[in-house]
Amino acid sequence: MEGEMLKTAAAMKACYQGFDPAAYLQYNYTPPRADFERRDSIVPWKLSCLHRALTEDDIRGDVLVDVGSGPTLYQVMSGCERFNRVILSDFLEVNRRELQSWLQEDKSSLDWTTYFKYVCQLEGRSSSAWTEKAARLRSVVSDVLPIDVHQSCPLSQGSLPSYGADCLVSAFCLESVSPDLPSFTSALSNISSLLKRGGYLLLIGALGESFYMGAPGLCIPVVPLDEAQVCFSLRASGYELLQLCIYHLPADMKVGVDDVTGVFFAKAKKA
């Protein structure tokens, strides 16, 4: 069974060979999905969920790991204030290069200014503080590492302190690299090995999605999840589910680059 799962995971990896970070960012991280003037836009909802989760339980510590960052940074904009060290990670070299490009202040990378400004406002700071937040994020990112969530040890040995990370964040990674629900659950269990006992997992993912576009003409399969399956997989992987929030996609945000119907945000703790 494990061998079959790995073979299928290898087939999933092959789907990503033509992934285009610039196209993916254009599809998902510009209006209407990233319209900060709309209360029902998906990106502000995700940023608000992350902010509330960190502040309600005063989650902070030494190391935050972003599992499967892709070419995006929004998922660590709140966390970068609360941890001494942030590790970004992705399976694809093109995504790691995109992240490094922003870290090195390359003007060709996506402009995340509106995201930083919005998170500053969530934190009760002036939007003009966004430059300080961007500088803070650049200063605490210690590594941009390769990761494989289908391995029992997803990061290379020695990447983390012996006790593990204090917190994991992962957004739209596990369901989009897993061929089926058992693989999704297995990936959740694998990333648990990176987290210390009692540490937090902040997980964002798609509901009801069977594909998304990773580049023009590149259709990548996704495990279609529902709320019950997310809860089952978290508990089966050794997490205590603390909170589950659901976002339903408005009709005008179904823009043809995927068939997602909703998004979940889960806050969980490693038992």
N, C-alpha and C positions, 0 to 999 in steps of 0.2 A: 504493500500500500504506500509506504513512504517513498519507494523508488518511483512509483507511478506519479505521485504528487510532484516529485522533483522534476520528472520529465515534462509534466504539464506546465510547471513553473518556468522551465527553460523555454517552452513554446511562447509563454507570455512575454518573457524577456526579448524574444525575437521580434515581437510586435513593436517594440519601442525603438528599433534601430533607426527609423526615420523621424523620430520625435523632434519637433521644432519648437524650442522655448519661446521664440518671438511670436509665433502664431498662437500658441497656447495662451500666452499672456494677453494677446489681443482678443481672443475669444472670450476670456473669463474675467479679466481684471481691468476692463474699460467699461464705460456705460453701455447698456443699462445695468449690468450686474454690479458695477462699481460706481453707482450714482449716489454721491454722498448728500445730495439734496432730497433724496427719497427715503422715507422711513421704512419702506418695504423692500429696499434693495438688499441683495444677498450679502455683499461684502461688508457693509456696516453692521449687519446682523452678526456675522462671524466675529468681527472685531469686538463687538459689545459682549458676546458670549465669553470670549477669552478674557477680557478685562474683568468682568464680574466674577468669573471662576477664580481668578488669581486673588482678587481683593476680598471676596466673601470669606474665604478660609485663610487669608493672609499667606498664600503659598509663596515661599521664597527658599533660597538655599544657595548651594555652591554651583551645581552643574545642571543646566537645562539642555536636553537633547531634542532637536527637531528631527523626527524620523521621516525620511522621504520628503525633503524640503521642496523638491521640484525646482523651478526657477523663481520661487516666491519667497517673500520676507515678512509678509503681514502677520504670519502666525507667531512671530517672536517679538513683535514690537512692544507688546505689554510686558512680556516676560523678561526682556533684556534689562529692565529696571530692577528686577527682583532676584537676579542670579549673577554670581560673579563671573560665570563662564557660560557661553552658549556655543553648542556644537551644532552646525548645520550638516546635513547628510543627504546624499542621493545616489541611486544606482547608476544614473547616467552621467557620463563625463560632460556632456553638453550643458546639463543643468548645473553641475558644479562650476563650470566655467562662467555661466551667467551670474551665479552668486558671487564668485570671485571678482567679476567685472564690477559689480556694484560696490563691493568692499574696497576695491582699489579706485573708486570714484571715476570709473570710466563713463563718459557722457553717453555712450551708446546703449547703456543698460536702461531698463525701464525706470521712469521717474516715479518714485514712491512718495513724493511730497504730500499729496492729498491724504494718503494713508497715515503718514506720520502726524499730520495736523489733526486728523480725526481722533487718533488715539490720545494725543495730547489733550484734546477737549474732554474725552472720556475720563481722563485722569484729573480734570479740574485745572489744567494748565492752559495758558494762552496758546493759540495755534502757532504763534511765532516761536514757541519753544521747540518746534519740530527739528530745527538744526541741531539742538542739543541732544535730542533723542536719537537722531541719525548718527551723531558722533558717538553716543553711548553704545549703540548697537555695534558699530564698527569696532569699538574698543574692546567689547566683551566677546565677540566671536573669535574663538581660539582656533577653530578648525572647520574645514569643509571636507567631509570624509566620504569615501565610498561606503555604501551600506547595501546589504542584501537581506531583506526581512524573511526570506525563505530558508535562511541558515539558522541553526540553533544559536550561533553567536553572530548576530548581524553586523557588528562592527569589529574591526581588527583588534586583536589582543593588545591591551595597554592603552586603549583610547580613553578609558574612563577610570576613575578611582576604583579601588578594589570593592568598595561597598556599593557602587553603582551611581547612577544619576539620581538627583533629587526629584526631577520631574521630566516627563516626556510630553512633547506635543507632536501630533501627527494629523495632517490634513489631506484628505483625498488620496491617500497613498495605498493603504492595505487592500481596499476593495478593487482598486484599479490595477493591481499587479497580481491578483489572485484569481485563478480560473474557476473556483467554486467556493462554497461556504466552508467546507473543511479546511481548505488552504487559507482562507481569511482567518479562521479561528486559530490555525497553527501559526500564522504570522503574528497575531496578537500575543500568543504564548511566547514566541521567539523574542519579540521586543521587550517582553516582561523581564527577560534576563538582563536587560540594560538598566533596570530600575531597582532602586533599593527597596527593601520591605517598608511599607508605609508611605512610599513615594506616590506621587500623583501622575495620572495619565489624563491629558486633555485631548480628546479625539473628535475630529470633524470628518464627516464622510457623506457620501451620496446615498439617497434612498431611491429605489425603483429605477436605477440606472443600469442599462445593459451595454452602453457604448459611450465613448466620447471621442472627439476629434483631437488627435495629437499633432496634426499638421494638415495642410490641404490634401484631401484624399486619403488620409491615414485614420482609419476607424479602429479604435482600441477597445476590446471587450472589457466589460466591468461585471463584477458579481452584483446582481440586483438584490439589495438588502431591504428588509423592512424593520420596523422598530423591535419586534420580538426577536429577530435574528441577531440584531446588534446586542440586545440584552443577554441573550443566550451565549453568544461568543465571548463577551466580556467575562461573564461568570465562569464559563468553562475554562478560561485562560488565567484564572486566579485573581480577578479584580473584583472589588466591591463597588458596585455602581452607586454613585452618590447623586447624580443628576442626569437627566436626559431631556434636551430641548429639541423641538422640531420646527423647521422652517418649511413652509409650503411655497413652492415657486409660483409667482404670478404668471399669468399667461404670456405677457409681453417679454418675459425673461427666458422663455423657451425659444431660443434663437437659432435652433437647428444644429448646434455644435455638440449636442448630447441629447439624451432623452430623460434626464433627471427630473423627478417629480418633487423632490424635497431634499433637505439637508438635515442631518442630525448633529448635535453637539453633546458629547458625553463627558462627564467628569467622573473619574473612577480612582480608586486607591488600590495599590497592591496589597493584598491580604498577607 
